[in-house]
Amino acid sequence: MADFEAQAAISKAREAASLASYDIQKLPEDSVERQALHNLLTAVDSLVAAVDSDDAG
């Protein structure tokens, strides 16, 4: 059961990151906010991938 809950949380995190990515793309290309949010999203994606690989192993 814990595995199912972990997979559901990972799926939810990926969905939220995807929605955030879409919103970030709407910001002006040269804005500091867009770059900062992009960097933060990259970090979140890396953390999700790390948790997913730990869960799979």
C-alpha positions, 0 to 999 in steps of 0.5 A: 500500500505504501508503494501505491501512495508513493507512486500517487504522490510522485504522479501528483508532483509531476502533474503539478510541475507540468502545470507550473512549467506551462505557467512559467512559459507565459512569463516574458522570456527575459524576466528574472522571475521566469529564470528563477522559476525555471531554475526552481522547477528544474530542481523540483524535477530532479528531486522527483526523479530521485525519489522515483528512482529510490522508490523503484529500487 
